[in-house]
Amino acid sequence: MVGQSIVLRLVVPIGIVVIVAVSLHLILLSSEEELYERKFQESEQVGALVEAMMLYDMRLNKLHDFQTYLNILPFGERLAAIRMYDNQGILRYAVGDSLIGLKTDRFSNPICAGCHQQETNAPIKNRNVRANKPGQHVFQVDFPLKNSEECWKCHGTSNVYLGNLLTEMTFSPAELRLIDRRRMMILAGTFVMLSAIAIIWSLLHYQVVKPIRDLVRVIERSKEGVLTERIHTRRRDEIGYLITAYNEMMDTLLKLQNNLEEQVQTRTKELESSRMQLLLRENLASLGRLAAGVAHELGNPLTGISSLVQLVKRRRGDDSFIVEQLNLVHDEINRLTRLTHQMVDLARPEDTGKKNFDIMPSLNKAFQIARLDPKLRKRIVKMPGDAPPVLVEANEDAVVQIVMNLLFNAADFADDNGLITVNLKRGPNAMVEIRVTDNGSGIPEADQPHIFDPFFSGKRSGEGAGLGLSVSHSLARSFHGSLELEKSDPGGTTFLLKLPCKGT
């Protein structure tokens, strides 16, 4: 839910300013109108008296006394002036005025201009406030003199008006202060409006313009690739929610970018691994075909040499030295025979007759065969205990060969009386995980990337052909499994064999 609105923040101060200004203006207008109404009533009383005096003197044909009566009126304190003009604009009667008898320019004279300079057909203003002297104001009222029956004898009936009577009333100091308040009100209103404009501008700048400008700056930075810059705000209005939404969007975008980078790195590693495996498979295929041919060519001569050695041993059984040397020859022939078998295995096709079988008997079979090797008899081998049947889908003979190769490899790197452990457990993605761990000195870090390469061996020269792990790796992949080096450090080495699991 949106909190305090920007509109509310702007409307409240503007509303207060407008209400105060309108209230002051109404109060001033009310007081000013009351003052003018009172002055107008006073002017009407004076005008009625003067008009009555004039009519009285006209009836008696004594208008020459009218000026005398005007001069005795109490001018100065409340009454500023009385002027009487005929319908031609000539000043006929006045008090304290030396312009009697002169014609007045009704458009330039400030006394007359207020009415005669207005638009045609506009209502005539019969009252006006004008400045008499600097700092002084008078209330001016104009009374038209109608042509009545009493005047027809001398003035005829052609004119509706014979002229006009102009009265000017003075203001007391208190009344003048009230009039001056209008000027003060204009100044105060101007100040209030300027202040309101300044307040509104400040509110718009700090509440709207500046946050949006900061947001635009951060968006421009994000277009340049900088996704970590944020705008911190505690606002609860629309702008605050906009900034919060932007921050949340950028956090989500940054998280997606990081996840994408991780996925790209993972996929890149997988592609590189697949490329290396494909290259290795191609190399193995080529090497396997070559090895199969070499093994075939070596197999028959080795068989013949082995038969000849056995024959010589039987005939010269009384010569211990010759028998000893023949035994060494026989052992080397057996080693060459095993090497040719491994070379044939290297060329074995990937389709190796997969079937479902319990892995535990195969592990025990591999151990029983491998323990006949003198090196393995000197090591302590810890096999998995009794467990429920675990079915895998693979070639059983190939699995036995892989486990035997891992045991032989562990025996080569473990010391005499060293510990070799075989663990079995179910892993994720419907795979069975078999770990063969030794407590030897580990494989050097420089050798680890090459341990599955054909003919690569970390053993001493003459102790291995470097085909055991390569053949095992190829066999594991042939039934959609895998063989990998899980860890190797000075505390020992662990190989992980994964096989597809098909049930219990």
N, C-alpha and C positions, 0 to 999 in steps of 0.2 A: 504494500500500500504506500502510495506516495505521501511524504510528509509535508512540511511547510512548503507551499508553492512559491515559485519566483513571482508569479502574478500577484499573490498576496503581499509579498515583500515590497512590490512596487506600488500596488494600489493603496496600501495603508498610509504611507507618508504623503502620497499625492492627494488622497482623500482628506487627510488632516489639513494640508495646506489649503485646499480648495474650500473646505468648510470654514476655516478661520477667516480666509479672505472674504468669502461671501457674507459671513456673519458680520464682520466689521463694516463691509460696504452697506449692508442693509441697515445696520444701526446708524451709520452716518447719514444715509439717505433719509431715514425716518426723522432723525433730529433736525436735519437741514430743511426738510419739507415742512416740519412743524414751525420752524423759525420763519420760513418764507410765507407761510399761510398767515401767521400773526402779523407780519409786516404788510402783507397785502390788505388785511383788514384795516390796519391803521391808515394805509394809503387811501383806501376807499372812503374812510371817514373824512380825511383831509380833502380829498377830491370832491366829495359831496358838499362839504362846507363851502369850498371855493366856488363850485358851480352854482350853489344857491345864492351866494353873494353876487355873482355875476348876473344871474337872472333878476335879482332884486334891483340891482343898479340899472339893468337894461329897461325894466318896466318904468322906472322913475326917470329914465334918460339921463342917468348920472354915472356913466361908465368912467368919467374922469376921476370919480372917487374910488373906483375899484382898485387902482394901483395903490392908493393910499392904504386901503384895507389890507392889501397883500403885504405891504411893508411893516404893518404892525403885528403880523403873525409871528409866533415864537420860533424863529429859525435858529439853527445851530445845534441844539441838544438832540432833538429827535427829527426835525425837518431840515433837509439840506437845501432843497430848491423847489420852486414852482414855476413852470413855464407854460405859456399858452400860445399855440400857433394857430394861424388861420389855415384854410384849406389850400393855400398857395405856398405854405411852408414859411411864412413871414412871422417872426416872433413879435407878438403884440403886447403881451404882459409878462413880466418876470420880476423876481426879487433879487437884488444884488447882481444884476447882469447888465452890462453896458452894451449888449448887442441887440437891444430892443429896436425893432424896425428893420432889421436885416433879414434877408431871405436865407434860409438854411439849406445847404446841400444835403438832402436827406440820405444820400448814398455814401458821402464821405464823413459826415458828422458822426462821431462815435455815439452820440445820444440817439440818433435816428437810425444808424446803420444796422443795428440789431434786428430791426423789423423790415426795413426797406431793401436790405441786401439778400434777403432770403428768396427762395424759389417762388415763381409766380403761382398763384392759386393756393399757396401754403397758408395755413391758419396764422393769423397775426398774433405774435407774442405780445401780450399786454403787460408782461412783467419781465424784469431782467436785473441781474446783479452785475455791476461793472465797477472797475477800479476808478475812483475819483481822484485820488492822490496815491503816491507810492505808499503801500502799506495800509490804505484805506479803501473801503468798499461802500457803495450806496445801493439801496434797493429802489429800482426805477420802475414806476408803473405808468402806463399810458392809457388815459380815458378818452375815448372819442366823444366829441361834442355834437350831438345830433341836432338837426334842424327841426325844431318843434313849431307848433302853431304860434307860440308867443314870439317867434323870431321871423315869421314869414313877412311881417309888415316891413321890416328893414332888409331882410336878406333874400326874400323870394322863396320859391319852392323848388327851384331847379336842383339844388344840391341837397344830398341826404345828410352830409356831415358838413359842419361849419369849420371844423378844425379839431384840435385835440389838446387835452390838458395833461401835462407831464409832471409827475411828482417824484421826488427823490427823498427817501427816508434814510437816516443815518443808522449805523449799527453801534450797539454798546460794545465795550471791550470784550465781554463774555460772548456776545454774538459774533464778534470778529474772530475770536479764538475758534468758535465752532466752524466758521467758514474756512479758516486756515487749516482745520483738520482735513478738509478735502484734499488740499495739497499734500499734507502729511500722509493721507491715506494713499494717494497716488504713489508717493515715494515708498511708503511701506509696502504697498502692493507690488511695486516694481522689485523691491528688495526680496519680498517673499517669493515672487515668481522666479527671480534669478537664483535664489537659494533652492527653490524646488527643482529648477533645471539642473543645478549643480548636484543636488542629492540624487536625482534620477540618473544623471550621467554617471555619478560614482557607483550607484547600485548596478546600473547596466554594465559598467566596466568591470567591477570586481565580482559581480554575481553571474554575469553572462559572458561578456566579451573575453575577459582574461581566462576563465576556465576553458572556454571553447578554443581560444588561441593556444593554450597549453596542450589541449587534446589534439589539435591539428599538428602541433610540433611533434608530439609523441607518435602520431600516426605517420608523419613524414619520416621519422627515425625508423619506424617499423618497416617502411617501404625500402629503407636502405639495409635492412637485415638485422637491426637491433630490436630484439623482441623482449628484452629484459627490463626496459625502462617502463616505470609505472607512475601514475599520478595518485598521490595520497590525498584523500579527502574524507571529511566527516559529515559532509552535507547530506541532508535527507530530502532534498528537493529533486526536480527533474534532472538538473545538471549533475547532481550527486549520483543519481541512479544511472545516468548515462555513463559517467566516468567509471562507476563500479561495474557496469555491464562490459565496458571496454576492457577493464583490467581482467575480469573473469574470462572474457573471450581470448585475450592474449595469453593468459595462463594455460587455457585449454590448447591454444595453438602451439605454445611452446612445448607442452607435454606431448602433443601429437608429433611435433617435429623431432623431439628426442626419441620417441618411440619409433618414428620412421627411420631415423639415423641408426638406431640399434638394429632394426629389422634389415636395413640395407647392409650394415656391417655383417650381421649374421648370414644373410643370403650371399653376400660376397665371399665369406669364408666357406659357406657350403658349396658355392660354385667353384671356388678354387680347389676345395677338397675333391669335388666331383671331377674337376679337370685333371687333377693329379692322379686320381684313381683310374680315370679313363686312360690317361697316358701310361700309367703303370700296367693296366690290363693289356694295352696294346704291346707294351714292351715284353710283358710276360708271355703273351701269345706268341710273339716272334721268337723270344728266347726259348719258350717251351718246345716249339717245333724244332728248333736247332738242337735243344737238349735231348729231345726224343730220338732224333737221328744219331746223335753222339752216343746216347745210352745203348741204342740198339747195336751200334757198331762195337761198343766196348763189352757188351754183355757176353757174347760168345767167347772172345779171347779170355775174359776173366774166368768164365766157367772152365775152360780148358786148362788154364794155369792152375786153378784151384784143384782140379782133379790130379794134375801132375804132382803138385806139392803133396797131396795125400798119399799118392803112390810112392814117392821118394821117402816119405816118413816111415811107411810100413817096411821098406826094404833096408833102410839104414837106421833102424830103431836102436842099434847098439851104440851109435855115435851121438852123445848128448849134445854136443856143440851144434852138429848139423840139425838135430831135431829142434833145438832152441831157435836157430836161425829160420828154419822152415815155419815154426810157429809164428814168428814175427811176420814172415812173408804172408802166411795165411790170414793173419789179422789185418794186414794192409789190404789184401784182396777183398776181405769182408767189408772193409771201410769203403773201398772203391765200389763194391756192389751196392752198398746202401746209398752211396752218392748217385749211382745210376738210377736207382729206384726213385730217389727224390727228384731227379731230373725228369723222369717219366711222369711223376705226379704233377710237376710244374706244367706239363702240357695237357693235363687231364681236362676234358670239356667241363663246362659249368653245370650241365645237367647231370647230376651224380646220383640220380635215383632217390629222391626225397621220400620219406615216409614218417609217420608218427611213431615215436617210441619214447620209453621212459629214460630220462637222462641219467638217473643214478646208477643203474647197472653199467652204462657206458663209461661213466667216470671211474667206477671200480675196475672195469676191464682195462682201461688205459693205465691205471695205477699198477695193476698186477703185472702188466707187460713191461712198463717202464722201470719197475723196481728191480728187474733183472740186471739193469745197467749198474756196474760197480759204483759209479759216482752217486747215483740216486740212493743206493743202499747205505751210503755214509751220511745221508741227510735225514732229518726227521720230517716226515710228510704227514700233515694233518688233513684228513679227508672230511667231507660233510657227514654228519651223523644221519641216523635213520630219519626219513622224512616221507610225507605222502608222495605218491607218484607225480612226477612233473613231466608232462608230455611235450615234446618239441617236434617240429617238422624239419627234418634235415636228413643227411646221409649218415648213418650210424658209424660206418667205417671211417668216414672223413672226420667225424667228431672225435672218435678215439685217436686218430692220428694227430689232430690239432692239440688235444689235451696232452698227449705224449710229448709232442714237440715243446709245449709250454713247460712241462715238468723237466725235460732235458735242459731247456734253456735256463730254468731257475736253478737246477743243480750245477750248471757251469758257473753261475755267478755267486752262489751261496758257498760259504766256507764249510769245511768238514763239521759235522754235527749241527749244521745250520738248520733253520726251520723253514719249511715250505708249507703254505696253507692254501687249501682249495675251498672256496666258499661258493654256495649256490643260493640264489634267491630270485623271486619274481620281480621284474622291473616294470617300468611304465611302457605303454604302447604295445602290450601283448608280447613282451620279450622276456626271456629267461637270461639272467646275468650270471656268468661263471667267472670268478676272479681267482687267479693264481698269483700268490704273493710270496716273495722270498725276503730274507733279511740280510741280503748281501750288500755290497758297496754301491749298487746302482749303476745305471748306464750313463756314461758321460753325456753331458748336455749337447755337445757337438755331434754325437753319434745318433741321438734320438730321432731326428728327421729321416734317417736312412735305414732304420732297423728292418723295414719291410722290403727294402730293395733286394733284388736277387744277387746272391754271391757277396753280400755285405755281411761281415762278421766282426763283432767286437772282441772275439776270443783271440788267444795267441795264435800265431801262424801255425797251420797244420792241425788245429783242434776243431775246425768246423768249416763246412763249405759255404755257409751263409744262405742256405736255401730253406731251412726249417720254418722260420717266421714268414718268409715270402710265400711259401707253399700254403702254410696255414691261413694266411691272410686271404689268398685267392680262394681257398676252399670255403672259408666262412662266407665270403661274398656270393659264392655260387648258389647257396640256398638262402639268400636274402638276410644273412646275419652280418656280423661285423667283428673284427678283432682290432683292438686298439691298445696303445700304451696309456694306461690311466694315470700312473705317476711313477716317477723314478728319482730317487734322491739318495744321499749317503745312508739312509736308514733302510733302503730296500726298494724293490720294484714290484709293481702290480700290473698284470695284463688282464684286460677285460674282454671276455668272449660273450657276444650276444647272439642268442638263437631264437627263432620264432616260436612262440608258445601257442599250442592248439587246444589246451584244455587241462583237466586234472586227472 
